[in-house]
Amino acid sequence: MKPTATPNARPLLDVQDLHVAYPQRQGGWNEVVRGVSLTLGRERVALVGESGSGKSQTGRAILGLTPPQARVRARHLALQDQDLLALPPAERRRRCGRDMAMILQDPRFSLNPVMRLGDQILETLQTHRPQPARQAREQVLEALAAVQIDRPERVARLFPHEVSGGMGQRVMIAMMLIARPQLLIADEPTSALDVSVQLEVLALLDDLVGRLGMGLLFISHDLRLVSSFCDRVLVMYAGRIVESLPASALHEARHPYTRGLLDCLPRLGQTRRPLPTLSRDPAWLR
């Protein structure tokens, strides 16, 4: 399932020197994203690293989903040459969902528990691309069918607690894609799923993103998964990107942190004693 990147002279997303910081109780600021720069075309780019490395905070800052108390600044943050940080808050919210969308990690905490699934997708469509009521409901059913949900009419009437985790994740994907965004950020969309469902969701994303010509920023900690699914890999450590390389060349990584992550992967048929540990160098923070 190795996709092919489509070359594009002008990047779809251009992020330069992004910083995200939160106030500390004892005073001062805790910087969780420190000078991240990346460009993304109509391709699949993975952002990998340990928990707490700043991956999700980077994705949320791009969409403007950081909490009000956070401080976000960047030298340049643009989607198709439109400076996102210069937009009024109302316009930024309008573009979030219409031109860019984010699939969150666990549908159990992302879907509204008191709304039917079809109504939640319908709300997204009518907010960003209003349609006549009958046409909109037809598009909701088409969106559910596009993510390989059988009997979409029945599923649209269900509440989130009435579907499995895999089906809930498919509903989330349908909800994020129904407005046809240009940029999709997927924040560990398969981490809450079992292995067989993971493969189905990845195949679905691969097909939809390729067919719709979107750009995908795939946030994950699974190096084996991104090496086979994405075009490029950005490795993040302590709020900074420390290495960038083609996914097919991930095994040739040179940065000690990336090498440490690769060394910690289990290998069938090998006894490893003592188990490898990930060492950290204070110099990486600089």
Wavefront OBJ file of the C-alpha trace (Angstrom):
o trace
v 0.000 0.000 0.000
v 2.721 2.446 -1.033
v 1.268 5.670 -2.460
v 2.990 7.807 -5.029
v 3.523 11.469 -4.316
v 2.280 14.006 -6.827
v 4.903 16.696 -7.397
v 3.615 20.215 -6.890
v 5.735 23.332 -7.321
v 3.677 25.338 -4.838
v 3.178 23.706 -1.444
v -0.348 23.248 -0.217
v 0.741 23.961 3.365
v 3.736 26.078 4.341
v 4.730 26.291 8.015
v 7.819 28.243 9.031
v 9.149 28.600 12.589
v 5.976 27.563 14.431
v 5.970 27.940 18.214
v 3.285 26.872 20.703
v 3.598 27.651 24.420
v 1.399 27.304 27.504
v 1.537 29.365 30.705
v 3.009 27.660 33.775
v 1.591 27.936 37.293
v 4.899 29.126 38.670
v 5.161 31.779 35.955
v 6.712 31.851 32.523
v 5.866 29.710 29.523
v 6.327 26.050 28.666
v 7.139 25.782 24.950
v 5.779 22.509 23.546
v 6.424 23.265 19.855
v 9.735 24.982 19.202
v 10.441 26.315 15.737
v 8.757 23.671 13.576
v 9.057 24.230 9.828
v 7.488 21.982 7.196
v 5.909 22.074 3.760
v 3.246 19.722 2.460
v 2.072 19.196 -1.102
v -0.597 16.832 -2.338
v 1.206 13.922 -0.711
v 1.277 11.851 2.466
v 3.690 13.128 5.087
v 4.162 11.432 8.451
v 4.971 13.291 11.663
v 6.395 10.768 14.126
v 7.894 10.800 17.601
v 7.284 9.824 21.203
v 4.192 10.800 23.155
v 4.686 14.373 24.300
v 7.007 15.316 21.448
v 4.586 17.957 20.147
v 3.027 16.131 17.180
v -0.622 16.713 18.068
v 0.068 20.268 19.234
v 1.581 21.006 15.829
v -1.500 19.685 14.031
v -3.896 21.578 16.283
v -1.941 24.821 15.891
v -2.142 24.538 12.101
v -5.940 24.309 12.308
v -6.252 26.908 15.054
v -7.577 24.419 17.611
v -5.242 25.270 20.486
v -6.901 26.427 23.762
v -7.315 30.184 24.288
v -4.572 30.299 26.918
v -1.970 28.970 24.473
v 0.402 31.321 22.708
v 0.878 30.468 19.009
v 3.255 32.334 16.736
v 4.983 31.590 13.442
v 7.045 33.427 10.886
v 4.750 31.987 8.204
v 1.686 29.726 8.398
v -0.173 29.530 5.092
v -2.599 27.258 3.299
v -2.293 27.820 -0.441
v -0.624 31.214 0.119
v -3.387 32.362 2.512
v -1.806 33.536 5.787
v -3.860 31.699 8.421
v -2.583 33.719 11.370
v -3.685 36.967 9.707
v -7.291 35.801 9.270
v -10.022 37.083 11.614
v -11.138 34.361 14.079
v -14.498 33.847 12.323
v -12.836 33.342 8.949
v -10.251 31.006 10.467
v -13.063 28.874 11.917
v -14.814 28.854 8.540
v -11.728 27.532 6.803
v -11.245 24.898 9.498
v -13.486 22.123 8.242
v -14.062 23.490 4.762
v -10.465 23.764 3.499
v -8.700 21.722 6.182
v -9.876 19.078 8.613
v -8.534 16.863 11.388
v -9.349 13.269 12.270
v -8.856 12.905 16.009
v -7.425 9.900 17.773
v -10.423 8.178 19.360
v -13.994 8.488 18.012
v -15.397 7.730 21.484
v -14.198 11.143 22.638
v -14.663 13.011 19.352
v -18.253 12.214 18.422
v -21.169 13.890 20.222
v -22.741 11.130 22.362
v -26.250 12.647 22.253
v -26.491 13.217 18.479
v -27.216 10.629 15.822
v -24.254 9.943 13.558
v -26.018 11.126 10.410
v -26.993 14.410 12.065
v -23.391 15.059 13.080
v -22.164 14.600 9.512
v -25.058 16.698 8.227
v -24.152 19.509 10.616
v -20.595 19.563 9.266
v -21.802 19.723 5.664
v -24.398 22.441 6.281
v -21.908 24.534 8.263
v -19.238 24.586 5.573
v -21.028 23.869 2.273
v -24.782 24.497 2.736
v -27.118 22.405 0.569
v -30.884 21.984 0.211
v -32.054 19.628 2.956
v -32.857 16.648 0.726
v -29.633 16.930 -1.255
v -27.607 17.286 1.951
v -29.056 14.102 3.441
v -28.264 12.238 0.220
v -24.669 13.443 0.472
v -24.473 12.202 4.061
v -25.492 8.707 2.944
v -23.033 8.873 0.045
v -20.267 9.888 2.459
v -21.021 6.898 4.708
v -21.049 4.571 1.709
v -17.726 6.036 0.529
v -16.062 4.887 3.755
v -17.362 1.359 3.135
v -20.218 1.356 5.648
v -22.960 -1.076 4.701
v -26.568 0.065 5.080
v -25.688 3.746 5.604
v -29.352 4.640 6.205
v -29.362 2.446 9.305
v -25.977 3.637 10.592
v -26.987 7.295 10.138
v -29.781 6.757 12.682
v -27.472 5.279 15.330
v -25.801 7.003 18.265
v -21.996 6.758 18.773
v -22.274 4.180 21.599
v -24.149 1.839 19.244
v -21.235 1.321 16.832
v -17.828 -0.313 17.155
v -14.557 1.604 17.350
v -13.719 0.809 13.738
v -17.091 1.984 12.467
v -16.881 5.090 14.647
v -13.536 5.931 13.063
v -15.059 5.496 9.591
v -17.842 7.887 10.567
v -15.219 10.400 11.724
v -13.439 10.108 8.377
v -16.731 10.622 6.507
v -17.475 13.684 8.651
v -14.085 15.258 7.998
v -14.125 14.587 4.251
v -17.714 15.526 3.406
v -16.785 19.210 2.961
v -13.978 18.182 0.570
v -11.047 19.830 2.402
v -7.706 20.267 0.672
v -5.663 19.359 3.753
v -6.378 16.439 6.074
v -4.549 15.993 9.382
v -4.976 12.517 10.850
v -3.905 12.323 14.501
v -3.145 8.646 15.148
v -6.433 7.560 13.536
v -5.683 3.842 13.972
v -4.173 3.700 17.472
v -7.491 2.760 19.146
v -8.262 0.010 16.617
v -7.261 -3.630 16.383
v -4.817 -4.669 13.667
v -7.332 -5.943 11.103
v -9.435 -2.771 11.348
v -6.266 -0.638 11.201
v -5.453 -2.036 7.770
v -8.973 -1.361 6.533
v -8.901 2.262 7.727
v -5.458 2.839 6.194
v -6.594 1.404 2.870
v -9.638 3.664 3.035
v -7.527 6.771 3.727
v -5.116 5.775 0.974
v -7.957 5.525 -1.542
v -9.840 8.670 -0.500
v -6.818 10.952 -0.202
v -5.421 9.754 -3.525
v -8.752 10.013 -5.327
v -9.590 13.461 -3.952
v -6.071 14.840 -4.497
v -5.633 16.008 -0.907
v -2.592 16.601 1.233
v -2.303 14.339 4.295
v -0.335 15.009 7.478
v -0.353 11.651 9.252
v 0.568 11.902 12.952
v 1.754 8.605 14.403
v 4.275 6.878 16.635
v 4.278 3.687 14.524
v 7.437 3.778 12.408
v 6.699 0.554 10.553
v 3.252 1.778 9.580
v 4.379 5.151 8.209
v 7.303 3.631 6.306
v 4.850 1.676 4.163
v 1.976 4.178 4.033
v 3.546 7.639 3.638
v 5.828 9.390 1.158
v 7.964 11.356 3.607
v 8.685 11.121 7.333
v 9.379 14.013 9.707
v 10.821 12.926 13.054
v 9.938 15.127 16.020
v 11.719 15.334 19.360
v 10.903 17.707 22.245
v 8.948 20.094 20.043
v 11.406 20.201 17.150
v 11.808 18.326 13.866
v 15.205 16.668 14.044
v 15.189 14.674 10.796
v 13.326 14.559 7.480
v 13.701 11.758 4.961
v 11.776 9.695 2.394
v 9.670 6.987 4.001
v 11.342 4.347 1.853
v 14.715 5.383 3.315
v 13.626 5.406 6.962
v 15.995 2.512 7.706
v 18.861 4.782 6.571
v 18.113 7.465 9.175
v 21.202 9.127 10.616
v 19.990 11.136 13.597
v 20.679 9.282 16.870
v 17.103 9.819 18.052
v 15.606 8.270 14.918
v 18.109 5.416 15.124
v 17.094 4.903 18.757
v 13.408 4.711 17.843
v 14.162 2.163 15.126
v 16.332 0.088 17.474
v 13.463 -0.155 19.970
v 11.171 -1.854 17.454
v 10.584 -5.551 18.245
v 11.954 -8.081 15.762
v 10.551 -11.550 15.333
v 13.022 -14.373 15.772
v 15.539 -12.275 17.693
v 16.294 -12.434 21.384
v 17.359 -9.001 22.593
v 18.905 -8.849 26.036
v 19.229 -6.378 27.502
v 16.323 -4.625 25.824
v 17.428 -1.456 23.985
v 16.652 1.855 25.636
v 16.331 5.283 24.090
v 19.134 7.592 25.161
v 18.774 11.351 24.906
v 21.385 14.014 24.361
v 20.795 17.544 25.760
v 22.412 18.852 22.567
v 19.306 17.745 20.597
v 17.321 20.448 22.377
v 19.526 23.061 20.756
l 1 2 3 4 5 6 7 8 9 10 11 12 13 14 15 16 17 18 19 20 21 22 23 24 25 26 27 28 29 30 31 32 33 34 35 36 37 38 39 40 41 42 43 44 45 46 47 48 49 50 51 52 53 54 55 56 57 58 59 60 61 62 63 64 65 66 67 68 69 70 71 72 73 74 75 76 77 78 79 80 81 82 83 84 85 86 87 88 89 90 91 92 93 94 95 96 97 98 99 100 101 102 103 104 105 106 107 108 109 110 111 112 113 114 115 116 117 118 119 120 121 122 123 124 125 126 127 128 129 130 131 132 133 134 135 136 137 138 139 140 141 142 143 144 145 146 147 148 149 150 151 152 153 154 155 156 157 158 159 160 161 162 163 164 165 166 167 168 169 170 171 172 173 174 175 176 177 178 179 180 181 182 183 184 185 186 187 188 189 190 191 192 193 194 195 196 197 198 199 200 201 202 203 204 205 206 207 208 209 210 211 212 213 214 215 216 217 218 219 220 221 222 223 224 225 226 227 228 229 230 231 232 233 234 235 236 237 238 239 240 241 242 243 244 245 246 247 248 249 250 251 252 253 254 255 256 257 258 259 260 261 262 263 264 265 266 267 268 269 270 271 272 273 274 275 276 277 278 279 280 281 282 283 284 285 286
